[in-house]
Amino acid sequence: MGNRLQMTSELFEYVCDRGTRETDVLKDLRLSTQKLPDSDMRVPQEQGQFLDFLIRVLQARKVMELGVFTGYSSLWMAGALPEDGRLIAIDKQDTWKDLAERHWNAAGVRDKIDFRIGRAEALMEKMVAAGEGGTFDLVFIDADKKSYTHYYELALQLVRPGGVIVFDNTLRLGDVVNPSVHDPAVDDIRILNEMLRTDDRVSISMVPISDGLTLVLKPV
Ligand SMILES: C[S@@+](CC[C@H](N)C(=O)[O-])C[C@H]1O[C@@H](n2cnc3c(N)ncnc32)[C@H](O)[C@@H]1O
């Protein structure tokens, strides 16, 4: 087995310090989110930076996010989009809308974000029916973990050839390899991970950063 780095809190701090370009507005939103009871739902800094990088590599202009929460990952992604780029940001609730919008405005990216309230699966089905199939450059999936396999089939229709789907939390803090854990959310992610491994419609890369990110490339 090749050498694998054992990450420590000191190394994580180093990665965040040297490997990310978190702006003051992003930092303020991260710290404000930190005070909320569900703060662990937010992506960490290095993942925000990774999403920013992916958007730039793909030269993405039309991006979708499932699961907005306080808008931290949305802010990273919108910041990476060009002026005429659009992020369709979907959440089933608007509980944190004010906090998110305050920061999107402060960063000057509010006009790039089309925030839609509703269940992701229903809104995606509508987009497919409206003929938006094959028009998204990137879809970032971070909503209901029990629905990942459902989101996958819809995202695969909506993303363009050469576009990328990014699944968050595909390691579920290690639960995917713990046989005593039988939570519907973990079970659906296990099914998705197995399905993706053998799905010859796509190429994949499971990246063990954050809580596990799986990148899915729809071939050209
Ligand atoms: C993990 S949080 C998203 C975190 C966000 N990406 C960030 O990094 O700040 C998950 C979000 O998905 C939303 N959600 C859960 N089920 C959903 C569904 N079926 N459709 C749309 N949003 C959903 C929740 O309301 C919650 O805000």
The ligand as an SDF file (V2000), in Angstrom:
LIG
                    3D

 27 29  0  0  0  0  0  0  0  0999 V2000
  -25.9600   19.7870    4.5110 C   0  0  0  0  0  0  0  0  0  0  0  0
  -27.0700   21.1320    4.3370 S   0  0  0  0  0  0  0  0  0  0  0  0
  -26.3770   22.0330    2.9770 C   0  0  0  0  0  0  0  0  0  0  0  0
  -25.1190   22.7440    3.3890 C   0  0  0  0  0  0  0  0  0  0  0  0
  -24.6190   23.7570    2.3790 C   0  0  0  0  0  0  0  0  0  0  0  0
  -24.3070   23.1170    1.1030 N   0  0  0  0  0  0  0  0  0  0  0  0
  -23.3910   24.4440    2.9300 C   0  0  0  0  0  0  0  0  0  0  0  0
  -22.2860   23.9510    2.7550 O   0  0  0  0  0  0  0  0  0  0  0  0
  -23.5510   25.4460    3.6560 O   0  0  0  0  0  0  0  0  0  0  0  0
  -28.4730   20.3350    3.6520 C   0  0  0  0  0  0  0  0  0  0  0  0
  -29.5960   21.2720    3.2250 C   0  0  0  0  0  0  0  0  0  0  0  0
  -30.4540   20.5080    2.3770 O   0  0  0  0  0  0  0  0  0  0  0  0
  -31.7710   20.9080    2.5850 C   0  0  0  0  0  0  0  0  0  0  0  0
  -32.6410   19.8000    2.1540 N   0  0  0  0  0  0  0  0  0  0  0  0
  -32.8610   18.6070    2.7640 C   0  0  0  0  0  0  0  0  0  0  0  0
  -33.7030   17.8490    2.0310 N   0  0  0  0  0  0  0  0  0  0  0  0
  -34.0040   18.5560    0.9160 C   0  0  0  0  0  0  0  0  0  0  0  0
  -34.8030   18.3230   -0.2230 C   0  0  0  0  0  0  0  0  0  0  0  0
  -35.4650   17.1890   -0.3550 N   0  0  0  0  0  0  0  0  0  0  0  0
  -34.8700   19.2780   -1.1710 N   0  0  0  0  0  0  0  0  0  0  0  0
  -34.1910   20.4450   -1.0210 C   0  0  0  0  0  0  0  0  0  0  0  0
  -33.4200   20.7320    0.0360 N   0  0  0  0  0  0  0  0  0  0  0  0
  -33.3160   19.8120    0.9860 C   0  0  0  0  0  0  0  0  0  0  0  0
  -31.8540   21.2390    4.0690 C   0  0  0  0  0  0  0  0  0  0  0  0
  -32.9050   22.1510    4.3260 O   0  0  0  0  0  0  0  0  0  0  0  0
  -30.4550   21.8120    4.3460 C   0  0  0  0  0  0  0  0  0  0  0  0
  -30.4690   23.2130    4.2790 O   0  0  0  0  0  0  0  0  0  0  0  0
  1  2  1  0
  2  3  1  0
  2 10  1  0
  3  4  1  0
  4  5  1  0
  5  6  1  0
  5  7  1  0
  7  8  2  0
  7  9  1  0
 10 11  1  0
 11 12  1  0
 11 26  1  0
 12 13  1  0
 13 14  1  0
 13 24  1  0
 14 15  1  0
 14 23  1  0
 15 16  2  0
 16 17  1  0
 17 18  1  0
 17 23  2  0
 18 19  1  0
 18 20  2  0
 20 21  1  0
 21 22  2  0
 22 23  1  0
 24 25  1  0
 24 26  1  0
 26 27  1  0
M  CHG  2   2   1   9  -1
M  END
$$$$
